């Protein structure tokens, strides 16, 4: 969610990333304060916390995800990770 190619996808209502730019804006100050945490782990933690706060189940967290280092490593539009 840091590269131009990803940010363009958030603007498309057809994208699975739609609206995540708003989450990035909320999480960026936390990432700035805790630079050792990867964006991947931070997004996962935020997702799990949101689900729990909405009354859903508590998800066990496992940390250690790695961030992509360059835009070429980002999934192409329409192909979320794991698909």
mmCIF file of the N, C-alpha and C atoms, coordinates in Angstrom:
data_MODEL
# 
_entry.id   MODEL 
# 
loop_
_atom_site.group_PDB 
_atom_site.id 
_atom_site.type_symbol 
_atom_site.label_atom_id 
_atom_site.label_alt_id 
_atom_site.label_comp_id 
_atom_site.label_asym_id 
_atom_site.label_entity_id 
_atom_site.label_seq_id 
_atom_site.pdbx_PDB_ins_code 
_atom_site.Cartn_x 
_atom_site.Cartn_y 
_atom_site.Cartn_z 
_atom_site.occupancy 
_atom_site.B_iso_or_equiv 
_atom_site.pdbx_formal_charge 
_atom_site.auth_seq_id 
_atom_site.auth_comp_id 
_atom_site.auth_asym_id 
_atom_site.auth_atom_id 
_atom_site.pdbx_PDB_model_num 
ATOM 1   N N  . UNK A 1 1  ? 0.799   -1.187  0.000   1.00 0.00 ? 1  UNK A N  1 
ATOM 2   C CA . UNK A 1 1  ? 0.000   0.000   0.000   1.00 0.00 ? 1  UNK A CA 1 
ATOM 3   C C  . UNK A 1 1  ? 0.847   1.258   0.000   1.00 0.00 ? 1  UNK A C  1 
ATOM 4   N N  . UNK A 1 2  ? 2.082   1.160   -0.426  1.00 0.00 ? 2  UNK A N  1 
ATOM 5   C CA . UNK A 1 2  ? 2.949   2.334   -0.376  1.00 0.00 ? 2  UNK A CA 1 
ATOM 6   C C  . UNK A 1 2  ? 3.345   2.824   -1.745  1.00 0.00 ? 2  UNK A C  1 
ATOM 7   N N  . UNK A 1 3  ? 3.117   2.029   -2.747  1.00 0.00 ? 3  UNK A N  1 
ATOM 8   C CA . UNK A 1 3  ? 3.601   2.364   -4.078  1.00 0.00 ? 3  UNK A CA 1 
ATOM 9   C C  . UNK A 1 3  ? 2.465   2.897   -4.941  1.00 0.00 ? 3  UNK A C  1 
ATOM 10  N N  . UNK A 1 4  ? 2.816   3.711   -5.916  1.00 0.00 ? 4  UNK A N  1 
ATOM 11  C CA . UNK A 1 4  ? 1.829   4.344   -6.791  1.00 0.00 ? 4  UNK A CA 1 
ATOM 12  C C  . UNK A 1 4  ? 0.881   3.320   -7.421  1.00 0.00 ? 4  UNK A C  1 
ATOM 13  N N  . UNK A 1 5  ? 1.407   2.194   -7.853  1.00 0.00 ? 5  UNK A N  1 
ATOM 14  C CA . UNK A 1 5  ? 0.576   1.167   -8.489  1.00 0.00 ? 5  UNK A CA 1 
ATOM 15  C C  . UNK A 1 5  ? -0.506  0.668   -7.528  1.00 0.00 ? 5  UNK A C  1 
ATOM 16  N N  . UNK A 1 6  ? -0.170  0.542   -6.251  1.00 0.00 ? 6  UNK A N  1 
ATOM 17  C CA . UNK A 1 6  ? -1.150  0.100   -5.257  1.00 0.00 ? 6  UNK A CA 1 
ATOM 18  C C  . UNK A 1 6  ? -2.154  1.208   -4.945  1.00 0.00 ? 6  UNK A C  1 
ATOM 19  N N  . UNK A 1 7  ? -1.666  2.424   -4.826  1.00 0.00 ? 7  UNK A N  1 
ATOM 20  C CA . UNK A 1 7  ? -2.543  3.538   -4.497  1.00 0.00 ? 7  UNK A CA 1 
ATOM 21  C C  . UNK A 1 7  ? -3.562  3.788   -5.605  1.00 0.00 ? 7  UNK A C  1 
ATOM 22  N N  . UNK A 1 8  ? -3.167  3.584   -6.862  1.00 0.00 ? 8  UNK A N  1 
ATOM 23  C CA . UNK A 1 8  ? -4.113  3.725   -7.969  1.00 0.00 ? 8  UNK A CA 1 
ATOM 24  C C  . UNK A 1 8  ? -5.236  2.704   -7.846  1.00 0.00 ? 8  UNK A C  1 
ATOM 25  N N  . UNK A 1 9  ? -4.900  1.508   -7.386  1.00 0.00 ? 9  UNK A N  1 
ATOM 26  C CA . UNK A 1 9  ? -5.908  0.460   -7.235  1.00 0.00 ? 9  UNK A CA 1 
ATOM 27  C C  . UNK A 1 9  ? -6.926  0.819   -6.165  1.00 0.00 ? 9  UNK A C  1 
ATOM 28  N N  . UNK A 1 10 ? -6.529  1.588   -5.152  1.00 0.00 ? 10 UNK A N  1 
ATOM 29  C CA . UNK A 1 10 ? -7.462  1.939   -4.084  1.00 0.00 ? 10 UNK A CA 1 
ATOM 30  C C  . UNK A 1 10 ? -8.534  2.896   -4.570  1.00 0.00 ? 10 UNK A C  1 
ATOM 31  N N  . UNK A 1 11 ? -8.275  3.581   -5.677  1.00 0.00 ? 11 UNK A N  1 
ATOM 32  C CA . UNK A 1 11 ? -9.247  4.535   -6.198  1.00 0.00 ? 11 UNK A CA 1 
ATOM 33  C C  . UNK A 1 11 ? -10.330 3.860   -7.024  1.00 0.00 ? 11 UNK A C  1 
ATOM 34  N N  . UNK A 1 12 ? -10.124 2.625   -7.407  1.00 0.00 ? 12 UNK A N  1 
ATOM 35  C CA . UNK A 1 12 ? -11.084 1.887   -8.216  1.00 0.00 ? 12 UNK A CA 1 
ATOM 36  C C  . UNK A 1 12 ? -12.076 1.168   -7.309  1.00 0.00 ? 12 UNK A C  1 
ATOM 37  N N  . UNK A 1 13 ? -13.354 1.420   -7.513  1.00 0.00 ? 13 UNK A N  1 
ATOM 38  C CA . UNK A 1 13 ? -14.363 0.749   -6.690  1.00 0.00 ? 13 UNK A CA 1 
ATOM 39  C C  . UNK A 1 13 ? -14.418 -0.743  -7.000  1.00 0.00 ? 13 UNK A C  1 
ATOM 40  N N  . UNK A 1 14 ? -13.849 -1.173  -8.120  1.00 0.00 ? 14 UNK A N  1 
ATOM 41  C CA . UNK A 1 14 ? -13.834 -2.584  -8.496  1.00 0.00 ? 14 UNK A CA 1 
ATOM 42  C C  . UNK A 1 14 ? -12.670 -3.333  -7.854  1.00 0.00 ? 14 UNK A C  1 
ATOM 43  N N  . UNK A 1 15 ? -11.758 -2.604  -7.263  1.00 0.00 ? 15 UNK A N  1 
ATOM 44  C CA . UNK A 1 15 ? -10.545 -3.201  -6.721  1.00 0.00 ? 15 UNK A CA 1 
ATOM 45  C C  . UNK A 1 15 ? -10.781 -3.779  -5.333  1.00 0.00 ? 15 UNK A C  1 
ATOM 46  N N  . UNK A 1 16 ? -10.099 -4.871  -5.033  1.00 0.00 ? 16 UNK A N  1 
ATOM 47  C CA . UNK A 1 16 ? -10.126 -5.429  -3.687  1.00 0.00 ? 16 UNK A CA 1 
ATOM 48  C C  . UNK A 1 16 ? -9.417  -4.527  -2.692  1.00 0.00 ? 16 UNK A C  1 
ATOM 49  N N  . UNK A 1 17 ? -8.648  -3.582  -3.195  1.00 0.00 ? 17 UNK A N  1 
ATOM 50  C CA . UNK A 1 17 ? -7.931  -2.638  -2.337  1.00 0.00 ? 17 UNK A CA 1 
ATOM 51  C C  . UNK A 1 17 ? -8.736  -1.370  -2.089  1.00 0.00 ? 17 UNK A C  1 
ATOM 52  N N  . UNK A 1 18 ? -9.929  -1.270  -2.643  1.00 0.00 ? 18 UNK A N  1 
ATOM 53  C CA . UNK A 1 18 ? -10.732 -0.050  -2.574  1.00 0.00 ? 18 UNK A CA 1 
ATOM 54  C C  . UNK A 1 18 ? -10.861 0.449   -1.135  1.00 0.00 ? 18 UNK A C  1 
ATOM 55  N N  . UNK A 1 19 ? -10.491 1.697   -0.908  1.00 0.00 ? 19 UNK A N  1 
ATOM 56  C CA . UNK A 1 19 ? -10.625 2.309   0.404   1.00 0.00 ? 19 UNK A CA 1 
ATOM 57  C C  . UNK A 1 19 ? -9.458  2.105   1.344   1.00 0.00 ? 19 UNK A C  1 
ATOM 58  N N  . UNK A 1 20 ? -8.516  1.251   0.994   1.00 0.00 ? 20 UNK A N  1 
ATOM 59  C CA . UNK A 1 20 ? -7.408  0.996   1.908   1.00 0.00 ? 20 UNK A CA 1 
ATOM 60  C C  . UNK A 1 20 ? -6.471  2.185   2.067   1.00 0.00 ? 20 UNK A C  1 
ATOM 61  N N  . UNK A 1 21 ? -6.546  3.147   1.142   1.00 0.00 ? 21 UNK A N  1 
ATOM 62  C CA . UNK A 1 21 ? -5.727  4.345   1.288   1.00 0.00 ? 21 UNK A CA 1 
ATOM 63  C C  . UNK A 1 21 ? -6.115  5.073   2.578   1.00 0.00 ? 21 UNK A C  1 
ATOM 64  N N  . UNK A 1 22 ? -7.379  4.994   2.966   1.00 0.00 ? 22 UNK A N  1 
ATOM 65  C CA . UNK A 1 22 ? -7.825  5.606   4.222   1.00 0.00 ? 22 UNK A CA 1 
ATOM 66  C C  . UNK A 1 22 ? -7.189  4.914   5.420   1.00 0.00 ? 22 UNK A C  1 
ATOM 67  N N  . UNK A 1 23 ? -7.092  3.604   5.365   1.00 0.00 ? 23 UNK A N  1 
ATOM 68  C CA . UNK A 1 23 ? -6.441  2.855   6.438   1.00 0.00 ? 23 UNK A CA 1 
ATOM 69  C C  . UNK A 1 23 ? -4.959  3.220   6.513   1.00 0.00 ? 23 UNK A C  1 
ATOM 70  N N  . UNK A 1 24 ? -4.330  3.369   5.365   1.00 0.00 ? 24 UNK A N  1 
ATOM 71  C CA . UNK A 1 24 ? -2.915  3.738   5.342   1.00 0.00 ? 24 UNK A CA 1 
ATOM 72  C C  . UNK A 1 24 ? -2.701  5.090   6.024   1.00 0.00 ? 24 UNK A C  1 
ATOM 73  N N  . UNK A 1 25 ? -3.595  6.042   5.768   1.00 0.00 ? 25 UNK A N  1 
ATOM 74  C CA . UNK A 1 25 ? -3.480  7.363   6.398   1.00 0.00 ? 25 UNK A CA 1 
ATOM 75  C C  . UNK A 1 25 ? -3.589  7.261   7.920   1.00 0.00 ? 25 UNK A C  1 
ATOM 76  N N  . UNK A 1 26 ? -4.454  6.385   8.406   1.00 0.00 ? 26 UNK A N  1 
ATOM 77  C CA . UNK A 1 26 ? -4.609  6.212   9.849   1.00 0.00 ? 26 UNK A CA 1 
ATOM 78  C C  . UNK A 1 26 ? -3.427  5.478   10.479  1.00 0.00 ? 26 UNK A C  1 
ATOM 79  N N  . UNK A 1 27 ? -2.863  4.537   9.745   1.00 0.00 ? 27 UNK A N  1 
ATOM 80  C CA . UNK A 1 27 ? -1.790  3.706   10.294  1.00 0.00 ? 27 UNK A CA 1 
ATOM 81  C C  . UNK A 1 27 ? -0.396  4.315   10.134  1.00 0.00 ? 27 UNK A C  1 
ATOM 82  N N  . UNK A 1 28 ? -0.240  5.251   9.228   1.00 0.00 ? 28 UNK A N  1 
ATOM 83  C CA . UNK A 1 28 ? 1.093   5.803   8.955   1.00 0.00 ? 28 UNK A CA 1 
ATOM 84  C C  . UNK A 1 28 ? 1.761   6.407   10.199  1.00 0.00 ? 28 UNK A C  1 
ATOM 85  N N  . UNK A 1 29 ? 1.048   7.163   11.041  1.00 0.00 ? 29 UNK A N  1 
ATOM 86  C CA . UNK A 1 29 ? 1.712   7.678   12.246  1.00 0.00 ? 29 UNK A CA 1 
ATOM 87  C C  . UNK A 1 29 ? 2.230   6.573   13.173  1.00 0.00 ? 29 UNK A C  1 
ATOM 88  N N  . UNK A 1 30 ? 1.513   5.454   13.231  1.00 0.00 ? 30 UNK A N  1 
ATOM 89  C CA . UNK A 1 30 ? 1.975   4.323   14.046  1.00 0.00 ? 30 UNK A CA 1 
ATOM 90  C C  . UNK A 1 30 ? 3.228   3.723   13.421  1.00 0.00 ? 30 UNK A C  1 
ATOM 91  N N  . UNK A 1 31 ? 3.214   3.556   12.102  1.00 0.00 ? 31 UNK A N  1 
ATOM 92  C CA . UNK A 1 31 ? 4.380   3.017   11.398  1.00 0.00 ? 31 UNK A CA 1 
ATOM 93  C C  . UNK A 1 31 ? 5.586   3.931   11.592  1.00 0.00 ? 31 UNK A C  1 
ATOM 94  N N  . UNK A 1 32 ? 5.353   5.247   11.540  1.00 0.00 ? 32 UNK A N  1 
ATOM 95  C CA . UNK A 1 32 ? 6.448   6.195   11.734  1.00 0.00 ? 32 UNK A CA 1 
ATOM 96  C C  . UNK A 1 32 ? 7.046   6.074   13.133  1.00 0.00 ? 32 UNK A C  1 
ATOM 97  N N  . UNK A 1 33 ? 6.194   5.850   14.122  1.00 0.00 ? 33 UNK A N  1 
ATOM 98  C CA . UNK A 1 33 ? 6.663   5.736   15.507  1.00 0.00 ? 33 UNK A CA 1 
ATOM 99  C C  . UNK A 1 33 ? 7.365   4.403   15.764  1.00 0.00 ? 33 UNK A C  1 
ATOM 100 N N  . UNK A 1 34 ? 6.873   3.340   15.128  1.00 0.00 ? 34 UNK A N  1 
ATOM 101 C CA . UNK A 1 34 ? 7.422   1.992   15.331  1.00 0.00 ? 34 UNK A CA 1 
ATOM 102 C C  . UNK A 1 34 ? 7.952   1.472   13.995  1.00 0.00 ? 34 UNK A C  1 
ATOM 103 N N  . UNK A 1 35 ? 9.042   2.009   13.554  1.00 0.00 ? 35 UNK A N  1 
ATOM 104 C CA . UNK A 1 35 ? 9.570   1.707   12.214  1.00 0.00 ? 35 UNK A CA 1 
ATOM 105 C C  . UNK A 1 35 ? 9.997   0.251   12.039  1.00 0.00 ? 35 UNK A C  1 
ATOM 106 N N  . UNK A 1 36 ? 10.214  -0.459  13.122  1.00 0.00 ? 36 UNK A N  1 
ATOM 107 C CA . UNK A 1 36 ? 10.617  -1.861  13.019  1.00 0.00 ? 36 UNK A CA 1 
ATOM 108 C C  . UNK A 1 36 ? 9.478   -2.796  12.664  1.00 0.00 ? 36 UNK A C  1 
ATOM 109 N N  . UNK A 1 37 ? 8.263   -2.324  12.763  1.00 0.00 ? 37 UNK A N  1 
ATOM 110 C CA . UNK A 1 37 ? 7.086   -3.125  12.404  1.00 0.00 ? 37 UNK A CA 1 
ATOM 111 C C  . UNK A 1 37 ? 6.865   -2.989  10.902  1.00 0.00 ? 37 UNK A C  1 
ATOM 112 N N  . UNK A 1 38 ? 6.644   -4.097  10.228  1.00 0.00 ? 38 UNK A N  1 
ATOM 113 C CA . UNK A 1 38 ? 6.403   -4.030  8.783   1.00 0.00 ? 38 UNK A CA 1 
ATOM 114 C C  . UNK A 1 38 ? 4.980   -3.554  8.506   1.00 0.00 ? 38 UNK A C  1 
ATOM 115 N N  . UNK A 1 39 ? 4.795   -2.981  7.332   1.00 0.00 ? 39 UNK A N  1 
ATOM 116 C CA . UNK A 1 39 ? 3.445   -2.595  6.921   1.00 0.00 ? 39 UNK A CA 1 
ATOM 117 C C  . UNK A 1 39 ? 2.544   -3.827  6.888   1.00 0.00 ? 39 UNK A C  1 
ATOM 118 N N  . UNK A 1 40 ? 3.074   -4.942  6.440   1.00 0.00 ? 40 UNK A N  1 
ATOM 119 C CA . UNK A 1 40 ? 2.282   -6.169  6.334   1.00 0.00 ? 40 UNK A CA 1 
ATOM 120 C C  . UNK A 1 40 ? 1.748   -6.592  7.704   1.00 0.00 ? 40 UNK A C  1 
ATOM 121 N N  . UNK A 1 41 ? 2.610   -6.574  8.723   1.00 0.00 ? 41 UNK A N  1 
ATOM 122 C CA . UNK A 1 41 ? 2.164   -6.925  10.070  1.00 0.00 ? 41 UNK A CA 1 
ATOM 123 C C  . UNK A 1 41 ? 1.207   -5.876  10.630  1.00 0.00 ? 41 UNK A C  1 
ATOM 124 N N  . UNK A 1 42 ? 1.470   -4.612  10.349  1.00 0.00 ? 42 UNK A N  1 
ATOM 125 C CA . UNK A 1 42 ? 0.617   -3.544  10.855  1.00 0.00 ? 42 UNK A CA 1 
ATOM 126 C C  . UNK A 1 42 ? -0.793  -3.631  10.262  1.00 0.00 ? 42 UNK A C  1 
ATOM 127 N N  . UNK A 1 43 ? -0.890  -3.891  8.960   1.00 0.00 ? 43 UNK A N  1 
ATOM 128 C CA . UNK A 1 43 ? -2.206  -4.054  8.338   1.00 0.00 ? 43 UNK A CA 1 
ATOM 129 C C  . UNK A 1 43 ? -2.924  -5.279  8.897   1.00 0.00 ? 43 UNK A C  1 
ATOM 130 N N  . UNK A 1 44 ? -2.203  -6.364  9.119   1.00 0.00 ? 44 UNK A N  1 
ATOM 131 C CA . UNK A 1 44 ? -2.821  -7.570  9.668   1.00 0.00 ? 44 UNK A CA 1 
ATOM 132 C C  . UNK A 1 44 ? -3.315  -7.325  11.088  1.00 0.00 ? 44 UNK A C  1 
ATOM 133 N N  . UNK A 1 45 ? -2.511  -6.646  11.896  1.00 0.00 ? 45 UNK A N  1 
ATOM 134 C CA . UNK A 1 45 ? -2.913  -6.334  13.269  1.00 0.00 ? 45 UNK A CA 1 
ATOM 135 C C  . UNK A 1 45 ? -4.145  -5.435  13.267  1.00 0.00 ? 45 UNK A C  1 
ATOM 136 N N  . UNK A 1 46 ? -4.149  -4.411  12.416  1.00 0.00 ? 46 UNK A N  1 
ATOM 137 C CA . UNK A 1 46 ? -5.300  -3.514  12.333  1.00 0.00 ? 46 UNK A CA 1 
ATOM 138 C C  . UNK A 1 46 ? -6.551  -4.265  11.895  1.00 0.00 ? 46 UNK A C  1 
ATOM 139 N N  . UNK A 1 47 ? -6.414  -5.170  10.947  1.00 0.00 ? 47 UNK A N  1 
ATOM 140 C CA . UNK A 1 47 ? -7.558  -5.953  10.476  1.00 0.00 ? 47 UNK A CA 1 
ATOM 141 C C  . UNK A 1 47 ? -8.115  -6.845  11.577  1.00 0.00 ? 47 UNK A C  1 
ATOM 142 N N  . UNK A 1 48 ? -7.238  -7.534  12.267  1.00 0.00 ? 48 UNK A N  1 
ATOM 143 C CA . UNK A 1 48 ? -7.666  -8.432  13.334  1.00 0.00 ? 48 UNK A CA 1 
ATOM 144 C C  . UNK A 1 48 ? -8.315  -7.644  14.477  1.00 0.00 ? 48 UNK A C  1 
ATOM 145 N N  . UNK A 1 49 ? -7.747  -6.493  14.801  1.00 0.00 ? 49 UNK A N  1 
ATOM 146 C CA . UNK A 1 49 ? -8.294  -5.659  15.865  1.00 0.00 ? 49 UNK A CA 1 
ATOM 147 C C  . UNK A 1 49 ? -9.678  -5.132  15.489  1.00 0.00 ? 49 UNK A C  1 
ATOM 148 N N  . UNK A 1 50 ? -9.829  -4.702  14.245  1.00 0.00 ? 50 UNK A N  1 
ATOM 149 C CA . UNK A 1 50 ? -11.126 -4.198  13.782  1.00 0.00 ? 50 UNK A CA 1 
ATOM 150 C C  . UNK A 1 50 ? -12.195 -5.286  13.862  1.00 0.00 ? 50 UNK A C  1 
ATOM 151 N N  . UNK A 1 51 ? -11.845 -6.489  13.438  1.00 0.00 ? 51 UNK A N  1 
ATOM 152 C CA . UNK A 1 51 ? -12.804 -7.595  13.498  1.00 0.00 ? 51 UNK A CA 1 
ATOM 153 C C  . UNK A 1 51 ? -13.214 -7.879  14.941  1.00 0.00 ? 51 UNK A C  1 
ATOM 154 N N  . UNK A 1 52 ? -12.239 -7.891  15.839  1.00 0.00 ? 52 UNK A N  1 
ATOM 155 C CA . UNK A 1 52 ? -12.526 -8.170  17.241  1.00 0.00 ? 52 UNK A CA 1 
ATOM 156 C C  . UNK A 1 52 ? -13.386 -7.057  17.846  1.00 0.00 ? 52 UNK A C  1 
ATOM 157 N N  . UNK A 1 53 ? -13.051 -5.803  17.557  1.00 0.00 ? 53 UNK A N  1 
ATOM 158 C CA . UNK A 1 53 ? -13.801 -4.666  18.087  1.00 0.00 ? 53 UNK A CA 1 
ATOM 159 C C  . UNK A 1 53 ? -15.231 -4.626  17.547  1.00 0.00 ? 53 UNK A C  1 
ATOM 160 N N  . UNK A 1 54 ? -15.454 -5.203  16.377  1.00 0.00 ? 54 UNK A N  1 
ATOM 161 C CA . UNK A 1 54 ? -16.791 -5.245  15.784  1.00 0.00 ? 54 UNK A CA 1 
ATOM 162 C C  . UNK A 1 54 ? -17.613 -6.423  16.309  1.00 0.00 ? 54 UNK A C  1 
ATOM 163 N N  . UNK A 1 55 ? -17.044 -7.160  17.256  1.00 0.00 ? 55 UNK A N  1 
ATOM 164 C CA . UNK A 1 55 ? -17.773 -8.267  17.850  1.00 0.00 ? 55 UNK A CA 1 
ATOM 165 C C  . UNK A 1 55 ? -17.412 -9.622  17.279  1.00 0.00 ? 55 UNK A C  1 
ATOM 166 N N  . UNK A 1 56 ? -16.458 -9.652  16.387  1.00 0.00 ? 56 UNK A N  1 
ATOM 167 C CA . UNK A 1 56 ? -16.023 -10.913 15.791  1.00 0.00 ? 56 UNK A CA 1 
ATOM 168 C C  . UNK A 1 56 ? -15.055 -11.655 16.689  1.00 0.00 ? 56 UNK A C  1 
ATOM 169 N N  . UNK A 1 57 ? -14.548 -12.759 16.202  1.00 0.00 ? 57 UNK A N  1 
ATOM 170 C CA . UNK A 1 57 ? -13.633 -13.566 17.008  1.00 0.00 ? 57 UNK A CA 1 
ATOM 171 C C  . UNK A 1 57 ? -12.262 -12.899 17.161  1.00 0.00 ? 57 UNK A C  1 
ATOM 172 N N  . UNK A 1 58 ? -11.548 -13.324 18.161  1.00 0.00 ? 58 UNK A N  1 
ATOM 173 C CA . UNK A 1 58 ? -10.167 -12.874 18.360  1.00 0.00 ? 58 UNK A CA 1 
ATOM 174 C C  . UNK A 1 58 ? -9.272  -13.755 17.497  1.00 0.00 ? 58 UNK A C  1 
ATOM 175 N N  . UNK A 1 59 ? -8.432  -13.132 16.694  1.00 0.00 ? 59 UNK A N  1 
ATOM 176 C CA . UNK A 1 59 ? -7.526  -13.862 15.810  1.00 0.00 ? 59 UNK A CA 1 
ATOM 177 C C  . UNK A 1 59 ? -6.140  -13.933 16.428  1.00 0.00 ? 59 UNK A C  1 
ATOM 178 N N  . UNK A 1 60 ? -5.559  -15.117 16.505  1.00 0.00 ? 60 UNK A N  1 
ATOM 179 C CA . UNK A 1 60 ? -4.183  -15.196 16.998  1.00 0.00 ? 60 UNK A CA 1 
ATOM 180 C C  . UNK A 1 60 ? -3.243  -14.538 15.984  1.00 0.00 ? 60 UNK A C  1 
ATOM 181 N N  . UNK A 1 61 ? -2.323  -13.756 16.482  1.00 0.00 ? 61 UNK A N  1 
ATOM 182 C CA . UNK A 1 61 ? -1.400  -13.045 15.600  1.00 0.00 ? 61 UNK A CA 1 
ATOM 183 C C  . UNK A 1 61 ? -0.045  -13.747 15.563  1.00 0.00 ? 61 UNK A C  1 
ATOM 184 N N  . UNK A 1 62 ? 0.497   -13.834 14.387  1.00 0.00 ? 62 UNK A N  1 
ATOM 185 C CA . UNK A 1 62 ? 1.863   -14.311 14.183  1.00 0.00 ? 62 UNK A CA 1 
ATOM 186 C C  . UNK A 1 62 ? 2.569   -13.225 13.389  1.00 0.00 ? 62 UNK A C  1 
ATOM 187 N N  . UNK A 1 63 ? 3.630   -12.708 13.935  1.00 0.00 ? 63 UNK A N  1 
ATOM 188 C CA . UNK A 1 63 ? 4.349   -11.612 13.294  1.00 0.00 ? 63 UNK A CA 1 
ATOM 189 C C  . UNK A 1 63 ? 5.528   -12.149 12.490  1.00 0.00 ? 63 UNK A C  1 
ATOM 190 N N  . UNK A 1 64 ? 6.038   -11.314 11.621  1.00 0.00 ? 64 UNK A N  1 
ATOM 191 C CA . UNK A 1 64 ? 7.191   -11.694 10.833  1.00 0.00 ? 64 UNK A CA 1 
ATOM 192 C C  . UNK A 1 64 ? 6.958   -11.584 9.335   1.00 0.00 ? 64 UNK A C  1 
ATOM 193 N N  . UNK A 1 65 ? 5.821   -10.996 8.945   1.00 0.00 ? 65 UNK A N  1 
ATOM 194 C CA . UNK A 1 65 ? 5.568   -10.793 7.516   1.00 0.00 ? 65 UNK A CA 1 
ATOM 195 C C  . UNK A 1 65 ? 6.600   -9.807  6.973   1.00 0.00 ? 65 UNK A C  1 
ATOM 196 N N  . UNK A 1 66 ? 6.919   -9.948  5.733   1.00 0.00 ? 66 UNK A N  1 
ATOM 197 C CA . UNK A 1 66 ? 7.875   -9.025  5.115   1.00 0.00 ? 66 UNK A CA 1 
ATOM 198 C C  . UNK A 1 66 ? 7.146   -8.153  4.106   1.00 0.00 ? 66 UNK A C  1 
ATOM 199 N N  . UNK A 1 67 ? 7.615   -6.932  3.977   1.00 0.00 ? 67 UNK A N  1 
ATOM 200 C CA . UNK A 1 67 ? 7.067   -6.008  2.995   1.00 0.00 ? 67 UNK A CA 1 
ATOM 201 C C  . UNK A 1 67 ? 7.771   -6.180  1.665   1.00 0.00 ? 67 UNK A C  1 
ATOM 202 N N  . UNK A 1 68 ? 7.064   -5.909  0.591   1.00 0.00 ? 68 UNK A N  1 
ATOM 203 C CA . UNK A 1 68 ? 7.728   -5.863  -0.707  1.00 0.00 ? 68 UNK A CA 1 
ATOM 204 C C  . UNK A 1 68 ? 8.622   -4.634  -0.721  1.00 0.00 ? 68 UNK A C  1 
ATOM 205 N N  . UNK A 1 69 ? 9.670   -4.690  -1.501  1.00 0.00 ? 69 UNK A N  1 
ATOM 206 C CA . UNK A 1 69 ? 10.655  -3.614  -1.499  1.00 0.00 ? 69 UNK A CA 1 
ATOM 207 C C  . UNK A 1 69 ? 10.540  -2.682  -2.688  1.00 0.00 ? 69 UNK A C  1 
ATOM 208 N N  . UNK A 1 70 ? 9.831   -3.121  -3.722  1.00 0.00 ? 70 UNK A N  1 
ATOM 209 C CA . UNK A 1 70 ? 9.713   -2.291  -4.926  1.00 0.00 ? 70 UNK A CA 1 
ATOM 210 C C  . UNK A 1 70 ? 8.375   -2.557  -5.603  1.00 0.00 ? 70 UNK A C  1 
ATOM 211 N N  . UNK A 1 71 ? 7.898   -1.590  -6.393  1.00 0.00 ? 71 UNK A N  1 
ATOM 212 C CA . UNK A 1 71 ? 6.573   -1.718  -7.010  1.00 0.00 ? 71 UNK A CA 1 
ATOM 213 C C  . UNK A 1 71 ? 6.405   -2.957  -7.878  1.00 0.00 ? 71 UNK A C  1 
ATOM 214 N N  . UNK A 1 72 ? 7.460   -3.430  -8.479  1.00 0.00 ? 72 UNK A N  1 
ATOM 215 C CA . UNK A 1 72 ? 7.362   -4.604  -9.355  1.00 0.00 ? 72 UNK A CA 1 
ATOM 216 C C  . UNK A 1 72 ? 6.953   -5.866  -8.589  1.00 0.00 ? 72 UNK A C  1 
ATOM 217 N N  . UNK A 1 73 ? 7.107   -5.860  -7.284  1.00 0.00 ? 73 UNK A N  1 
ATOM 218 C CA . UNK A 1 73 ? 6.739   -7.013  -6.464  1.00 0.00 ? 73 UNK A CA 1 
ATOM 219 C C  . UNK A 1 73 ? 5.263   -6.992  -6.046  1.00 0.00 ? 73 UNK A C  1 
ATOM 220 N N  . UNK A 1 74 ? 4.558   -5.908  -6.321  1.00 0.00 ? 74 UNK A N  1 
ATOM 221 C CA . UNK A 1 74 ? 3.152   -5.771  -5.941  1.00 0.00 ? 74 UNK A CA 1 
ATOM 222 C C  . UNK A 1 74 ? 2.285   -6.645  -6.845  1.00 0.00 ? 74 UNK A C  1 
ATOM 223 N N  . UNK A 1 75 ? 1.221   -7.210  -6.290  1.00 0.00 ? 75 UNK A N  1 
ATOM 224 C CA . UNK A 1 75 ? 0.315   -7.980  -7.137  1.00 0.00 ? 75 UNK A CA 1 
ATOM 225 C C  . UNK A 1 75 ? -0.366  -7.069  -8.152  1.00 0.00 ? 75 UNK A C  1 
ATOM 226 N N  . UNK A 1 76 ? -0.605  -7.588  -9.339  1.00 0.00 ? 76 UNK A N  1 
ATOM 227 C CA . UNK A 1 76 ? -1.274  -6.798  -10.356 1.00 0.00 ? 76 UNK A CA 1 
ATOM 228 C C  . UNK A 1 76 ? -2.728  -6.591  -9.976  1.00 0.00 ? 76 UNK A C  1 
ATOM 229 N N  . UNK A 1 77 ? -3.345  -5.567  -10.532 1.00 0.00 ? 77 UNK A N  1 
ATOM 230 C CA . UNK A 1 77 ? -4.731  -5.260  -10.204 1.00 0.00 ? 77 UNK A CA 1 
ATOM 231 C C  . UNK A 1 77 ? -5.630  -6.459  -10.495 1.00 0.00 ? 77 UNK A C  1 
ATOM 232 N N  . UNK A 1 78 ? -6.544  -6.722  -9.569  1.00 0.00 ? 78 UNK A N  1 
ATOM 233 C CA . UNK A 1 78 ? -7.448  -7.840  -9.716  1.00 0.00 ? 78 UNK A CA 1 
ATOM 234 C C  . UNK A 1 78 ? -6.894  -9.138  -9.145  1.00 0.00 ? 78 UNK A C  1 
ATOM 235 N N  . UNK A 1 79 ? -5.689  -9.093  -8.632  1.00 0.00 ? 79 UNK A N  1 
ATOM 236 C CA . UNK A 1 79 ? -5.068  -10.309 -8.086  1.00 0.00 ? 79 UNK A CA 1 
ATOM 237 C C  . UNK A 1 79 ? -4.516  -10.018 -6.703  1.00 0.00 ? 79 UNK A C  1 
ATOM 238 N N  . UNK A 1 80 ? -5.355  -10.211 -5.710  1.00 0.00 ? 80 UNK A N  1 
ATOM 239 C CA . UNK A 1 80 ? -4.919  -10.001 -4.331  1.00 0.00 ? 80 UNK A CA 1 
ATOM 240 C C  . UNK A 1 80 ? -3.950  -11.102 -3.927  1.00 0.00 ? 80 UNK A C  1 
ATOM 241 N N  . UNK A 1 81 ? -3.065  -10.825 -2.968  1.00 0.00 ? 81 UNK A N  1 
ATOM 242 C CA . UNK A 1 81 ? -2.142  -11.879 -2.508  1.00 0.00 ? 81 UNK A CA 1 
ATOM 243 C C  . UNK A 1 81 ? -2.896  -13.124 -2.088  1.00 0.00 ? 81 UNK A C  1 
ATOM 244 N N  . UNK A 1 82 ? -2.371  -14.266 -2.448  1.00 0.00 ? 82 UNK A N  1 
ATOM 245 C CA . UNK A 1 82 ? -2.968  -15.531 -2.090  1.00 0.00 ? 82 UNK A CA 1 
ATOM 246 C C  . UNK A 1 82 ? -3.997  -16.038 -3.096  1.00 0.00 ? 82 UNK A C  1 
ATOM 247 N N  . UNK A 1 83 ? -4.344  -15.231 -4.087  1.00 0.00 ? 83 UNK A N  1 
ATOM 248 C CA . UNK A 1 83 ? -5.311  -15.655 -5.109  1.00 0.00 ? 83 UNK A CA 1 
ATOM 249 C C  . UNK A 1 83 ? -4.609  -16.306 -6.269  1.00 0.00 ? 83 UNK A C  1 
# 
